[in-house]
Amino acid sequence: MKSKKKFSKMFRFYVVVGAALLILAAGVSQINSQTREEDPLKIIRMRGTAGMRLQGGKTILVKDNKIYVRSGKKIRALFPEKPQLAISSNASKLSNNDMQRLALDAVKSKLGNLYNQSYKIHSNFELKKKRGNERTVLCHFIFEYKNIWYCEERTLELDISTTGRTHTLKQVRVHTLMMKTAVRPIMKPALKTRVTAPRATMVQPPKKKAFSAAKKENFKLNTQLTAQALSKYKTYQTLPVYQLLDQFKISPVFFVPNARGLANTAYPEVVTAEDATHQVHILMQFALGSASKLIGPRRSSKTNVLNYLRSDSNLVAWNNIGHGSPTTLYQNGTNITSGDISPSTTLFKGLNGCVCLVNSCQTFNDPLKKAILTHKPRVYIAGVLNLPMVTSEGSNPNFWFKTLFQHKPMSVAYNETNTESGLTGYWGYWGYTGRF
């Protein structure tokens, strides 16, 4: 009798456990389905600029699988019909025009899929060897994708024959050391690129008083001013952001060496990236008191951005919009790699204690994520998957409005923004979850 009762209890226990496991499995399946990457054009068509209004009444239109910018009655394509090849450096001993022609032929023959998915290709040419009329040129390419904030890198070897002034492409080889898998919607991408330093390791910040503590102690939001704005404008969508500083008699400032906020994009040709950066900069200056704005490849360069991240001990908020990968933040011709951040034994004063929103694909993955977390930011938000252009950067000002003006806990602002933009599961969040 006892054995039957014992068996009955055990049977009920295993039934309950089994049911719980089935529920858990169903829950995991639901979570995975929510984070499955969709066609970016579908998201852009449905969500547009995520509530961000563009300057001059411009709007975004998706038609025939292309993105267009509408301004009044005029409509233009956001991207050129064919990818543009930009030459960053040329040590091939051939002219830029010759190398551009030969390189494009090589890319089309060996990397046609990448060519078709990109709107710009950055290139570097290096003479590997030369014998008589034959030379081998090493060509490194960075492919900037259309529709998503993602980059891929490849290297080709070109055998070139010269007769008089005529240069002919004889053979093209894919450099195996730079091979990568194609872009894919996965949570832990198998993408790998050449890193200029050993894998990042977590290090402790300097002892005594950490910069993050000093920032928290010495900085306060201008809550009186943001309360005045909120009394008139309850949501970001109703906020006349471009008139905000003028309405409250605040002089706009675009560059401050030791700013509390930094908004940057090296890609003003993507109009939504430029507008989002303008708007984030206004919100930061209004609420934080000071903010710098870096727009374009010269201003938002590797050197300038790293200067802020290394040296700006006042920096508490940073918004970067641009192409990315698990190893690199691309700045439209210059690149910030995990190796630029991780090998330093000196704490990056700007990153430390800073709320960082990085609108770049797959940058919430190692080694870049690990390198940034080495310097103890307060919050790190970045793309886990491939972020769709237009909608992802359009959501950035909404996040900052929620946390800087409405004073919502940052995790709440993050979740609400993702829900409203339809990008739940596309971002990763690390760090403090309370109010700014």
N, C-alpha and C positions, 0 to 999 in steps of 0.2 A: 504493500500500500504506500509506504513511504517512498519507495523507489518510483512509483507511478506519479506521486505528487512532485517529486524532485524532477522527473522527466518533463512533467507538464510545465513547471516553472521555467526550466531551461528552454523548452520549446517556445514559450511566450517571450522569453528574453531575446532569443535569436530572431524571432519574428519582428519584434520591436526594433532591434538593431538593424535588421535587413531593411525594414521600411525606412529607417532614418538614413541609411546609406543610399537608398533609392532617391529619397528627397534631396539629399546632398548632391548626388550625381546630377539630378535634374537641375538643381540650382547652378552647379558649375557649368552645365551645358548652356543654360540661359545666359550666364555671364559671358561665356565665350562667344555666343551668338551676338551679344551686344557689342563686343569689341572686335568683331570681324570687320576688316577694312572694306569699305565700299568704293565704288567708282567715284572719284572726287567730283566729276562733273555732275553726278546725281545729287551729291550734297550741295554743291554750289547752286544748282537749279532749284533745289527745295529751300535752302536756307539763305541764299544770297550773301550779303555782307554781315549777317548775324546782327542786324539792327543798326549798323554803323552807316550814317549818312555821309556821302562823299561831297567834297567841295564842288561848288558850281552846279549842283543838281545832277551830277553824273550818276549813272546807274550801271549795273553789270547785267549782261544778257548772255545766256548760254543758248547757242543755236548751231545745229549741224555738228555737234561734238566739238565746238570751239567756244572760247570765251571772248565776248566783245564788250567794249565800253561805249555806252550811249551818252552823248552830250547834246541835248536838244534834239535836233533832227539828224545829227551826224552820228554814225556808228563806225567804229574802227576795231580791228582785231587787237586783242591784248598782246598777242605774240606775233612775230614775223612769220611769213609763210614757210620759210626755210630757216634752219638753225644758223645763227651767226657764229663764225669762228673768230675768236679774239686771240691775238698773239701776245702773250705776256713777256716772253723772252725768246730770242732766236740766235743760237750759236752754231747754226748748221753751215755757215759760210755761203748760204744761198739767200736770195732776196725774200722779203716777207711775202710778196705776191706769188713767187714760185712755191714757197713752202706751204702757203695757204691752199693753193691749188692741189699740190701733191698730197697734203695731209687730208683734205676733204675727200679726195679719191680713195685714200687708204681707209678712212673711217667708214665710208659708204660700203666698201667691199668687205670689211671685216667686222664692223660694229654697226651695221645698218639699223638694228633694233634700237640701240641707244641713240643713234642719230635722229631717228624718227620721233623719239619720245622727248627730245630736248629742244630748247629754244635758243640756248647759247652754249658754246663750247670754248672753254679756256684752254690754251695750249702753250707748251714750252718745248723748244727744239734744241737738242744737243748733238753735236757731231761725235759719233762714237769711234769711227775710223774712216780713213780715206786711202785708197790705193789707185793711182792713176786717174782714170775717168769715173771710177766707182767710189761711192761713199755710203756709209750706213749712218742714218740719223735716228736717234732715240727721241720719240715723241710722246710726251705725257699730256693726257687730256683730262679735263674735268667737265662732265656733262651735267648741265643744269636742266632739270626736268621741267616740262610744262605741267601746269595744273596742281603740282604738289611741291612742297619745299624740301626737295630731296636732290642730292648730288651723287654721282658715281664717278670713279676715277679709273682710267685705263692707260696702259702704255703700249705703244706699237714700235716695232723696229722697221724702218723703211730702207730698202736698198735702192739707191738712185743712180742712174747712169747719165752722164753728161756728154753731149756731142755738140761742140760749138756753144751756142746759147740755149740749146734745147735740153731740158732735164726730163728724164723719163723714169717713171716708177716701175722698177723691175720686180720687186718682191716685197710682201708685207707679212710680218710675223707678229703675233700677239705675244707680248712680254708676259711670260707665265707667272712671274713674281707679283704682278699686279692684277691677276685674274680675280674676279669677284662674281658672286651670284647675282642674278638679276634682281631688281627691286621686287619685294614680295610683302604681303600683308601678314607678318608674323610678329609675335610679341617679343621673341628673342632672335633677331635676325642673324643670319650666318654671314653677314657682310664683314669683311676685314680689309683694312687698307694699311699702307705703310705708315708706321708711327715713328716720329723722330727721336723718341726716348723710350726707355724701358717701361713696361707696364706700370701704371700708377699704383702706389701703395698709400693706404691711409696713414696720415701722420697727424700727430697732435699739434694744435696751435701753440704759440709761445705761452709760457706760464705767466703768472701774475694776472694782470687784468687783460682779458681778451678784448679785441677790438669790438666784437659783437656786443659785449656788455657795455662798453663805453658808448657805442651808438645808441643803445636802448636807454641808457641813463641820460644822455645829453640831447636826445631828440624827442620832440613832441609834434604830433600832427596839428595843423591849424584848424582845430575843430570848430572854433567860432566862425571862421570864414566858410567852411564846408556846410555848417548848419544854416547859414544864410542862403547858400545856393540851394540846399535841399528844401528850404521853406518855399521856394519858387518852382523847383524842378525835382519831382519825386523819383524819376527814373532816368537812366542814361539816354534812353530813346527820346525823351522830351527836352534834354539838356542842349541848349544852343552852344555847343562846345567851342566853336570858332569865335563866338562873341563873348565868351565867358570872362576872359581877362579884361577886355574893354569895359564890360558891364560893371565890374568890381574895381575899376581904376587901377589895374595891375599892369605894369610895363612888362611886355614879353622879353624874356632873356633866353638866348639860344645856346650859349656856351658859357659854362662855369667850370673852372679847373677842379674845384672841390664841391661838385654838386651833390645834392641828396638824391636826385633822380637822374637816370640816363635812359633815353629812348633812341634807338638807332636802327637803321636799315641801310644796307648797301645796294638795295634794289628799288630805286624810285621808279623804274620803268614799269613795275607792277603797281598800278595806281593805288590799290588798296593797301599795299605795304607802306607807301608814302603817307597816305591819309591817316592810317592807324598810328603811325609814328608821330605825326603832327598832333593828333588828338591825345595820345598817351602823354606826350610832353606837356601839353596844356594842363591836363589833369594833375600831373606830378608837380608842376610849378605852383599851381593853385593850392594844392593840399600840403605839399612838402616845403614850400618856400623857395626852393631852387631846383632847377633841372637843366640838363644839357641835352641837345638834340644833334645827332650825327646822321646826315642823310647823304647817300651817294657813296661810291667806292673810294673816293679820296678821303672824305671825312669819316665815314664808317669803315675805316681800314683796320687791319690787324693791329697795327701799331697804336692807333688812337684808342681802340676799344680796350686793348690790353693795358694801356696806361691808366684808364679808369679802374679796371678790375684790380690792378696791382696797387695803385697809389692813392685812390680817393677814399680816405678814411671816413668821409661823411656819407658815402653812398649807402642808401637803404633800399632803393628800388631800381631795378634794371629790366628793360624790355627790349629784346633783340628779335628782329624779324628778318629771316633769310633762309637760304638753303643750308641743309645740315646732313649729318650722317652719324653713326655711333662713334666716330673718331674726330669729327671736324665741324666747326662753325665756319661756313664759307662767307666771305665778305666781297664777292663779286670781283675776284682777281687776287685777293690775298686770303690766307686761310689761318684760322686759329685752331690748332690741333690739340689733342689731349696732352701731347708732349710739351706744348708751350706752357701748359698750366701745371702738370703734375710734377716735373722734376725739381721745382723750386722748393727749397727748404724754408724760404721766407714766406710768411703768411700773406696772401693777397688781401690787402686792406679793404679793397672795394668789394670783393666777393664775400668776405667774412661778415656775417650778420646781415646780409643783403637778401631781400625778397627778389628772386630772379624768375622772370618769365621768358623762356626761350622758345620762340615760335619757329622751330626748325624740326624737320623730320628726324625721328629715331635718335634724338639727342638725350633721351632719358634712358640710355643704354651705355654700358661700359664699352670702351675705356673713358669716354668723355665725361659721363656722369660721375664716375669714381674720381676723376681728376678734379672736377669742380667741388665735389663734396669734401675733398681733402681740405679745402679752405673754409669749411664750416659756414656755408650760407645759412640764413635763417629759414628760407623756403627755396626749393628748387622745383619749378614747374616746367616741363618740356615734353616734346612729342615722343610718344612710345611707338606709334605707328606713323604712317606717312600723312602729314597734315595737308588737307586740301587748301590751295591758295584761295583767297577772297574770304571764305568763311572763317578760317582759323584766325587770321590776323584781324578780321573784322570784329572778332569776339574780344580782342585784347583790351580796348578801352572800357568795355563793359565790366571786365574783371576789376580793373583799377578803380572804376567808379564805385563798385559795390564795396570794395575794401577800404578805399581812401575817403570816400564821401559818406557812404551809408554805414561804414564801420562794422560791417558784417565780419564774422570770423573768416579768415582767409580760406579755410577748407570749405565753408559754406558758399562763399563767393565763387570759388573754383567749381563746385558741383552745380550751382545754379547756372553759371555761365555755360558750362558744358551741355547742360540740359537744354538751355535756350538756343544754343547754336547747333545742336544735334551731334555733338562730338564727344559724347560720353564714351570712355574707353580709348580715345585717341591720345590722351595726355597722361602723364605720370605726375604724382605729387609727392614731395619729400619735405619733411621738416615740421615746423611749428604750425599748429592748426587754429590758433586763436586769432584775436584781432590784431591788426597791424600795429 
